[in-house]
């Protein structure tokens, strides 16, 4: 089975009071907590496509890292019912602004989580590991 590639954004905020927080959205099909993600876009670099997905799915504007923080696999069910293996490269995105109207606002909920709660909320173990360690990834000198 050929692995499909996707890109995703880990939308985060580092607040002096609340600390490092992760913004998750609900998936359209199952309502479970996920990160904004999608298929690569021919006209955009991977990190730019991830930022676009974050805007469309979560109403997020901010600065996105050019370097991926890691990747995870998950089984995606396509519209035709076929299940394909996807590898999602994830890019950290510092949230500057949450807009009140965004393309998929009617189809998704968004919510802030601590890194531990975000890791516990997602079903994919590899994504949970990335979320748990995102603080170290962001403070690494090469993260910017």
N, C-alpha and C positions, 0 to 999 in steps of 0.2 A: 504494500500500500504506500503510495507516494504521500509524503508529508507536505501539507500546505503551509505557507508562511503568512503570518499576520503581524501587525504592529499594534502596540498598546501604550497607553500613558498611565503612569502612576502619578496622579494629581495629589500634591501635598502642600501643606502649609506648616510653617514652623513658627508657632505663636509663643511669645514670651510667657504667657500664662498657661495655655493649654499644651504646650510642647509640640512635638511633631505629630501631625494628624494626616490621615489619608482619606481622600474622597472616593467612595465607591458608588456605583450606580447599579440599579437592578437590570437584569437581562430582560429583553422583551418577551421571550418565550416562556421562561420559567419563573421569573421574578427573583431569582437568586442574586446574591451580591457578586459583582464582577468589576473589573477595571474597564474603562472605555477602550475599545479595540476594534480593529477592522482589517480589511484587506489593504495591501500596499496600493499606492496611487502612482500611476505612470508619470504624472507631472510633478511629483513631490519627492523629496528625500524622505527616508523612513521616519526620521524624527518629526519632520513637518507633517507627514500623514498622521502620525500619532497625535500631534497637537490638534489637527483638524478633527479627528475622532473624539478627542476630549471635549472640543467645543460642541460638536453635533450631539453627543450622547449625554454630556454632563453640564453644558453651559459654562465651561471653564475657559478663561483666558489667562495666559501667563507665559513664563519662559521655560522652554523645554531643552533638556540636555541633548547634545548631538550624539553622545555615546550611550549605548544601551546599558541598563543596570543589570541585565541578565535576560534569560528567556525561560519559558515554561511550555509544556505540552498539555493539550486537552483534546478530548474527542468532541468534534463539532457536528451537530446534526444539520445537514443542508435542507433547503426547502423541499427537495424531492425525497427526503427521508433517509438519504445516504449518510452514513457516518464517516467522517474523514478525520485523520489525525492532523492537528494544527500545532505549529510551533510559533509562539508569540514572543517577539522581541519587545521588551518593555523599556520605555524611556521616562526618567523622572521629569516631572513638570511642576515647577513652583507656581502655585496659583496666585495670580494678582487680583483677579476679579471673577466673581460668579455672576453671570447675567440672569435676569429673571425670565427671559424668553429665549428659548433655544430650540433647534429643529426637532429634537425628540422628547421635549418636556412632557408632552401628553402621554408618552409611552413608558417613561422611566421615572424612578425616584432616585434622589441622590442623598447621601448622608456622610458626615464626617465620622471617622473612627480613629482611635489610637492605633498605633502600628500592631499591637498585640490583638486588639479586637478585630482589626481588618484582616489579619492573618487567620483568625478563627472564623471569620464570616465567609471567606472564599472556600470553594471546594477543592481547588487544585493545590496539592501539597507543594509543588515547586514554586507556585506563585506565593503561597503562604510564607515560604522560606525567604523569598525576595522581599516581601513586605516586612518581615521581622528584622531583616538586616539592612533595610533602606537607610536607616540613620547612619550606619558606618559607611555605606556607599556614598551618601551625600557629603559626609565630612572628609572623605578621601580627597587628597589634593587634585587628582585627575577628574573629579566629578564635574568641574565647571567647564 
